[in-house]
């Protein structure tokens, strides 16, 4: 029942969070992460079980530095090549002012999106399922839910991203296909994030990778729009 409670909390945040003003996004994510951690502790999980123990923090930091560096290298290579540069043309980043970009990169992404999603899917859900049914079920279930979590943001992908619009178009069928592939891709990414968390024993590597992908993506998309 506690696993169901965690899923219910996430479902409620997904439904009602989109109706709140943007200023409430980070406080809502932080509060939700705190509630999920309380449920996990009520379930008897330790901080180490959740990937938040101090014993593996140093190893997690080493992994995190390597992952952030790898993301930056891949992004810069993609930016340097004309046939992949279009993927950086994203209206969601292009329309930001410099102040909004700094807030998005340094506050909204790490303290909102990444904090909630990593605590929820690689921390609480993964640990609760792993203790009951093992690693395979923990990775599979949390990754599937992570993919479904991105249905709503994926619906606007073809309108915001030039590369996605060029591939899928803006018809109902094209949008449905783009959403399906985005959800599947996110679920696969979730499996990789879970493996990082399992092998390192820490949430730091998936948090670092998630932050690098999102924050650097916003920053480069914003820069490309101005070049």
N, C-alpha and C positions, 0 to 999 in steps of 0.2 A: 504493500500500500504506500510505502514511502517513496518508491520509485514512481508510482502513479502520481503521487503528490508533486514530485519534482516536474514531471511532464506537464501536469495541469498548470503549475505556476508559469512555466515557459509558454504554454499555449495562451494563457491569459495575457502575458506581457506582449506576445506577438499580436494578439487581436487588439488590445486596448492601447498598446504603446504607439501604434501608428496614428491614433487619434489625438495624442497629446502634442502640445507645442514643442518645437525643436529644443527649446531651452531645458525641457524636462528629460531629454534623452539620457544624458550622462548620469544624473541622479537616479533615474529609474533603473538603469543598468547596474549601477553600484548597489542600490538597495536590493535588487533581485538577486545579485550574486551573494549578498550577505544572507538573505533568506535561504538560498540553496545550501550555503555552508552550514547554517543552523540545522537544516533538515539532515544533512550528512552527519553532523556530529550527534544528532539525536539517534541516527541509525547506528552509531557506535564506531564510525570511521575516525581514524587518527589523522593528524596533519600529514604524516608520511603517506598514508593510504591515498590521500587526495593530491599527492604530488607537491605538497607545500612544506615538507619537512626540511630541516636545515642540513641533514646529513648529505643530501644529494645536490645541494644548491651550487656548490663549486663546480661540480661536473656539468650541471645544467647551464651555468654561465658560460663555460667553455664551448659547449655545443651552440649556445645562443649566438655567440660572437661569430662563429664559423657560418652559421645559417644566415645571419644578417649580411655578412660579406658576400655570400653566394648570391643572395637575392639582388644586391646592388650590382654585381657583375652582370648577371643575366639581364636585368632591366637596362643597363647601359648598352649592352650589346644589342638588345632589341631596339633601343632608341637610335642606335647608329645605323641600323639597316633599314633602307627605304620601305621594303615590303612588310616589315613588322611595325613600323613607326605609327601606322594608322591606328593600331590597337590602343595607343595612348591618347587618342582624340576622344575625350569623354566630357560631355557637357556638365556632368555633376561636379567636376573639378574646374573646368574652364571658367565657369561663372563665379568662382569664389574671389573675394577680395584678398589681398595679402593677409589681413588680419584674420579673416575667416579660414584661410588655408592653414595658418599657424595653429589656430584652435582645432581644426579638423585633424591635423597631423599629430599634435602633441597632447591633445585632451580628449576629443571625441572618440578617436580610434582606440588609443591605448586604454583609457579609463572608462570607456563606454562599450564599444563593440567587442574588443579583444578580451577585456576583463570578464564580461558576462559569458561570452561564448566559450572561453577556455575553462573557466570555473565550472560552467554547466556541463559541457560535453566531454572534455578531457579530464576534468576533475571529479565532480560529484557523480554524474551518471556513469562514467566509466568505472569508477571505484565501487559504486553500489552494485552494478551488474557483475563486475569481475569477482567480487567476493562471493556472489551467489552461484554464478554459472561459468566463471572462467574468462580468460582473456579473449578468446575468439568471439564469444557472445558480447562481451563488453565493447570491443572494437566495432563489431558489426552494427549493434543497436545504436550506439552513440553516433556513429558515422551516418547511418540512415537518417536519424533525427536531425543531425547537423545539416544534411542536404535538404530535408523538408523545411527546415528553419529558413532557408534562403529562397523559398518559392516567391514570397512577396517582393523582395528587392529585385529578383530576376525578371519580374514582369515588365520592368521599365528599362531593361538592358538595351533593347533594340532602338529605343528612342534616345538613349543617352550616349551610346557608344557607336562611333562611326564604323568601326570594323564589324561589329555585330549586326548593324543595320545593313551593311553591304552583303553579308553572308546570308542572313535570314529574311531581310526585308521587314516590313511593318504590318503585314497581313496577320489575320488571326492565327493561321496555320504557322507562319513564321515565328510569331511570338510564342506559341505553344511549344514549338520545337526548341527555340532558344531557352525557354524556361526549363524544359526537360533536360537538355544537355547541361545547363548550368547547375541544376540540382544534382545530376549524376556526377559532374565534375567536382562539385563541392563535397559530395559524399566520399569520393575517392581521395580528395585532399584530407578529409577527416580521418581516413584510415592511416594516411602518412603521419598526420599530427598525433594520432593515438600511438603509433609505433615510436615516435620521438619521445612521447611521455613515458611509455613502457620501458624503453631501453635506457633512458637517462634516469628514470626514477623521479623526474621533476617536471613541473609544468613550465619551467623557464624556457626550454627549447621551443615548444609550440607557441608560447606567448611571443617570444622573440621573432620567430618566423612569421607569425600572423601579423604582428605590428609592422614588420619590414615590408611584407607584401602590400598591405593596405596603405600605410602612411607614405611609403616611397612611391607607390602607385599614384596616389593623389598628387604628391609633389611634382612628379615628372609629368603627369597629365596637365597639370596647371602650367608648368614651364613650356611644354610643347605648344599649348594653345597661344602662348605669347610670342613664341619664336616665329 
